[in-house]
Amino acid sequence: MTTQSLLSLPLDSNVYISSTQSTRTGAYHNDVEVVVPRPIIAADGYSLRMSLHSMTLPNTQTCINLYNNSPSISGLTKVLEPGNYSASTLASALATAFPARSVSFNVLTSKMTFSSPTTMSISGSMCSVLDIAEGSSGIVLSSQNNVDLSASQIVYVYSSLGVDSLDTTPARKRGLLASIQNTVGPLAVLHYSDPDGRQGGLISDRTYNALHAALRDCCTSQDMVRTRDSITLGSDPTRLRSPVPNVYGTTTSLSFTIPLVSVIGTLSNTERYLPLHALSAPLRLDLELANASTAIASGGTAAATAATYAVTNVTLDCQYVTLADDAHRAIVALTNNRYDWSSSQWRMYRTVHSAGQLSNAILIPSRVTSMKSRLIAQRESAAEYDISKSSVTQRLRNNLRSYQVRCGSQYINATPVSCIGSALPAYVETTKVFSNPASESGCGLFASDSWTVDGNVPPTSTSVEGSFLAGVELEAFSNQTKLISG
């Protein structure tokens, strides 16, 4: 007779959200926000998946709309009134907008032609309609094939949450839930249904880059960055928070040394050894390569926006110790052949603070028996995965005036922590998490020019990344009142 032990697994459950429960966040109905009454949390070992179940959308989008009504000729940009233009009326509107140029439409070839006595260049969102390559220059410029006034052909539905999909394109990484072919004419109604959730993907919570940057900024010595890290991790010794030198050429090769102890999770600089003989399976390290748009920071010139990367010449350098038999027997006797590996566990939670919202009470859905510390970072969602706007590790103060953390009915901070001006009180609270702010030997890479940055700036060779971080030390609080269930 055999006995089997069956593990009870949680059943799949669905949460349906209707657009009638959403709030419009802009002047148009194309951007809405949904607030759920309670946090939605996946069981340990499981993930949350988001998809578009169904959609009914009237096709009221004009052929010239706010997404393609901005042509630019030699630096002069005009914005045309949205509407349903014919090719002839569009040519007349362009001729009126640019009186120094000649604009005509050929009904036989369906091409738009621009003429100028001097060399001109055409760019802007209308290039896709005109079928002219953006950045084209010359005295006479014409459509490559024909003017396209068929209006919107594809409808994209995005989420502000990062979504992992089998499609690894940057659009999917930025929360693309569905791409829908528009098969109906103007003023008709487009119907879409996907009850099986074939599109969409897993909600990504892989913000390891933000956590790594926060821990590095809090714990790393500046002298270490200038010396060892500049060799082993490609750090810029002149700009301590830049992960690589601000020099981008055709090919930039950097050598990295990754301590496996930190990958395992000890977050400790002390020497520790893995008891390989006591492992139930061979030691295995799996590295997942992130998409370039989420892995490469843009702390340098704008040329970095097209950067890619590849990992080559990987080697493993191990240091091991062979114990004598009597030493091994002594260790087994002391440990009862049980080896406990202490490490820190970090859990990531994410919420959205709407633009223009002056205050916010955020519930952090953490259900743990005890908690040592908490780090809170603010990042612009529009720039989080766009290396042309900011670094993938940048954190902002976002004009925050103060914050206060509460557990149950008791405030952990007796008074709100001030973040205005130089934000010195907030800095002191953050440094308490890992060190003593009164000690002159404390580590950290924070500096005044990056600590109080409130908004993203275009990347340049001298731009400074924001590094503001709200830290809360919970150990002193938990010594008085244990943090039970969060």
N, C-alpha and C positions, 0 to 999 in steps of 0.2 A: 504494500500500500504506500502510495506517495502522498505527501501533503504539500500543497501549494499555498504560498502566501500572496494574496492579491492586494495590490495597492489601489485604494479608492482615489480616482482622479476626478478633479472638478469638471462638471459638464460645461460645454460651451454655452454661453449666454449672449444675447444680443441686446443692445441699447439703441433704440431708434430715436432720432432727433428730427423734428420737422422745422422747416424754415419759418413757419408761422410762429415759432417760439424764439426767433432770433431778433436781434436789434441791429438796425442799419448803422454803420459806423462812418459813413461818408455821404457825399452829396448824391451818390447813385446807389442803386440796389445791388450792385455787383460786389459789395463787401459788407458782410454781416458778421455779427458775433453771437455766439451761443454760450450761455452760462448754465452749467448743470448744477442742481441743488446739492449734490454730494460728489466727492471725488470718485472717479472710476479707477480702480486699482486691479491689476492682474495678479493672480496667485503666483507665488514663487515658482519660477521655472516656466511661466507662461507669459505671453505677450498680448498686447492689445492690437487689434487690427481695425483699420478704418476704411470704409468704402462708401461710394455713393449708391444708395439703394434705388432711387428713382428721381426723376426731375421732369417738370413741365415748364417750358420756357417759351414765351412769345418772342418771335423773331422781330423785335423792334429796333435792332441795331442798324443804323444807316450805313451806307457804303463808305462814306467819309465820316469818321467818328473821332472821339478824343484819343484813340490809340494810333491813328494814322493821318491826322489832319495838320501835321506840322512839318512843312518842307523848309529847307535851309539852302540858300545859294550864296556861296562865298562868305559864309559867316553871318549873313542876314537871314534871320528866322522869322517866318510868318505862321500864324495859326488861322486856318480856314474855319468858317462856320460849319459845324457838322450838318450833314444832309444827304439826300439821295441825288447825287450829281449824275448827269450824263457826261460822256467824255468831252463833248463840246463845251458844256457849261463849266466843267472843271478847268478846261484850257482857258476860258475867259476869266475865271476866278484867279487862276495863277498869273495871267497876264496883268490883271489889276493889282495883285499883290506885289509883283516884281516888274514895275514899269520899265526898268532899264534892260530887261531881257525880252526876247521875242518868244512867245509860246504858241504852238499850233498843234492841232490834232489831225492826223491823216485818216479819213474814214475808210480808205482802201486797205491800209496796212494795220490800222488800229494802234498806231504808235503816237506817242507824245514826243514833240521835239522842242528843245530849248536852244536858242541861238543868242550869242553875245559877241560884241565886237572885241572883247578881251577874254582871256582864259577864265573860266569859272569852274567851281566845284559844287556838286549837289550832294546833300546828305539829309538826314531827318527821317521821321517815321513814315512819310509819304512815299519813300523810295520803293517800298514793296508794292504800292498801288501803281506807281508809274512804271514799274519793272525796269528801274535804272539802278545799277549797283551803287550802294552807298559809298560816297567818297570819289565817285567818278569825276574827272575833270577834262576840260577841253573847251573849244569855241562852240561846237555844236554837239549836243548830247541828245540821244533818242532812246526810246524804250528798246530793250533787247528783243522782246517778242511782241507783247501787246499790253495795253492798259487793262488792269484788272479791277473792275468795279462790281465784282460779285459779292461784295460785303463779306461778312464773317463766314468762313468755311468750317472752322473747328471751334468748339467751345471747350475751354479748359476750366476745370473745377479744382481749386487749390485749398489746402488747409494750412494754417499757420504752424502746425505741428510737423516736425520732420517725419517723413514716411520712407521706410525701407521697402524697396520693391525689387523684383528680379531685373527690372529695367534700371540700369545703373547711371542713366543720364542725370545731369545736374538738376533738371526739372523735377524728376521723381524724388530726388533727395530733398527738394524744397517743399514737398508736401503735395505733389500732383495726385489727386484722387481719381480723376477720369478725364480722358480726352474724347469728345463726342463729335462725330461728324454732323455738320449742319446740312440736313437734306431737305429743308423746307424753304420756301420763298419768303419775301418780305411780308410781315404782318400775319404770317401763318404761325402755328404752334408746334414747337419741337418737343417730342415725347421721348424719354429715355428710361430704361429699366434694366437693372442689373441685380436681381434678387440673390444670385449666387455669389456676388462680390468678386467677380473675375478681375475687375480693376481694383485700384487701391493698394494697400500694403500695410505692413506692420508699423505701428507708431514707434519711431526711433527714440530711444532714450540714451543713445551713445554719445554723451557729452564728456567723454574722457578727456578731450583736449582742454575743455574749460576747467575741469577738476585738476588736471596736471598743472596747468598754468597757475591756478590759485595756490596749490600746495608749493609750487616752485617759488612763487613770489613771496610766500610767507616764510619759507624754511631755508632757502638757499643763501649762502654767503656770497657777497659781492666779490670778494677776493677769489672765491672758487670759480665764479663765472669768468673773470678776467684771465684765469690761469688754466685749470684743468678742463673746465667745460668748453672753453674756446677751442680746445683740441679734440676732445672726445665727443662733444655734442654739437659742434659747429656754431657755438654761441658767438655773438658779436661782442667783443670785449669793450667796445666803446659805447654800446647801447645795451644795457644789461638785460632788458626785457625782450629784446629781439632774438628769436630763436636761431636765425642764420644771419650772416652779414648782409647788409643792404646793397648788394651788388648782384645784378641779374644780367647775365650775358646770354649768348646762344646756348651754352652748356655750362652748368655749374655743378661740380661734383663735390660732395661733402661726405666725410667719413664720420660715422656715428658709433659710439660705444654705449650699448644699453646694458646696464647692470640687471641681471636676471633676478636678483634678490628683490629689486624694486618692482619688477613685473609680477613676481609672485605675490607681493602685497604687504611685505613687512613694514615698509615705509620707515626703515631704520638704517642708520649708517654703521651699526655695529656688525661685527663679523658673525655670520651664522652659516651653518652648514646643513644641507639636507641629508638626512639619513637614507641614502639610496637603498641600502639593504633592507630597510623596513617598509619601503613603499610597496603597495599592493599591485602596482603596474609600473612599467617603465616610465621615466620622466619624459614628458612630451610638451613642447611649446608650439602653440598655434598662433600665428600672426596674421591678422586680416588687414589687407591694404585698403585704406580709405580712399574715396574718390578725391581727385586732385582739388576740387573746389572746396572740400571740407578739410583737407589736410595741409594745404599750403597757405601760409599767412602772407598778407600783402603789405608787410611793413616797409617795402621798398618802393621802387618806381612802378608806374602803371603797367609796365611790360610784364609784371608778375601775374597779371590776370590771365594770361594764356599759358602759364607754366604747367608743366607735367612732371612726373617723377617716375623713377624705376629703381628697384633695389637690386644691386649686383654685388658679387664678391662677398657673400656672407660667410663669416667664419665664427666658430665657437671657441672661446678661450676659457677653459675651466681650471679651477684650482681645487684639488681634492686631497683628502687626508686619509691614509690607510691606518687603521687602528690595529694594535696587537690584540691577540686573542684575549689576554687577561684584561686589557682595558675595555674591550667590547663586553666581556662578561660583567665587569663592574658597572658599566653604564646600564646594561639590561637589568641588573639587580636594583639600581637606583630608580629607574623609570618604570620598572615592571613591563618593559618592552612596549611602553606607550609613549609616543612623542607628541607633545602638544606644540603646535606652531601658532604663536600669538601674532595677530595682525589686525590692522584697522579695516573696517568695512564701511564703505561710503555708498549711500543710496541717493539717487538723483530724482528730484521732483521739479516739475515745470508748471508755470502758470503764465497767463497773459495779462499785462497791465495796459489797458487801452490808452491810445494817444489822447491827451487832453484831460485825463482823469487825475484829479488833484490828490486823492487819497485812496487807499485800498486796504482791506482786511483780508489777508491771504491765509487760508487753511492749508497747512502742510500735512498731508495724509501719512504720517509716519507712525506705525504701530510697532514699537519695540519695547523691550523690558528696561533698557537704559540707553542713555545717549550722552556722549561726551562733549560734542561741539557741533556747531552748525555754521555753514558758510552760505551767504546769500549774494548772488551776482545778478546784475541787471545787464541785459544785452538787447540791442535792437534786432527784432525778429527779421526785418527786411534785409539786414546786413549780416545775419548770422552765418549764412552759407554762401555769401557773395564776396569773394576775395578782392573784387574791384572796389569795394566800399570800406571794408575794415578787416582787421585780422580775425582769424577764427578763434582767437583767444582773448579778444578785447572785451573789457568790462567797463561800464559807464556808471557815473554817479546819477546821471539822468535828472539833474536838478532836485535830487532828494534832499529834503530839509531835515527829516528825523525819522527814526524807526524805533520800535519797541516790540519785544518778543514776549508772548504770554504762553504759559502752559496751564491749561485748565482755567482756573479763576485767578491764578497768581502770575504777576509779571516777573520775568527773569531780570529785566532791566528796571531798576526802581524808578527811573525817570527816562523819558525819551532820549535817545542818543542823537546829538546834534551832528548834522552833516554839512552845514553851511560854512562858507568861508574856506579855510584850510582843512576843514573836516577832521580836526585833531582828535576830538572825542571818539569818532568812528575809527580812526586809526588805532587808538589805544585799545579799544574793544577787540579789534581784529588781531592785534599782536598778542593779546592775552590768550588766544587759542593755542598758540604753539610756543610762546616764550614769555618772559617777564619784560614788560615795556620799560621798566626802570633799569634793566641791565644794559650795560654798554656793549656786551658781547652778543646781543640779540641779532638774529639774521633777518634778511628780508631784502627784496628788490624794489620796494616801493619808493617813489620819488615825488616831489611836490608837483612837477610838471605833468605827471600822469595820474596822480591820485585823485584829482578833482576834475577830470575831463567829463563833460556832460553830454557830448554828442560826437557822432562819427565824423571824421574828416577824410577827404580824398587822400589816398596813399601817395606819399612822396618820399624822397630819400631822407627827409628830415622830420616827417610827421611822427607824432608821439601817440602811442596807444594808451587808451584809458586802462586803469588798473584798480578802480575802486572796488572794495569788497566789504560787505557787512558781516563781521564775524561775531559769534555768540559763544562764549565759554559756559558750558552747562555743568561742569564737574563740581564747582563750588555750590551751585544751586542744588544739585542732586545729592550732595553730602548732607544737606539739611532735610530735603524732602525728595525721596527717591522718585525718579520719573517712571512711573508705571504706565504701560500702554501709551507711550508717547508723551 
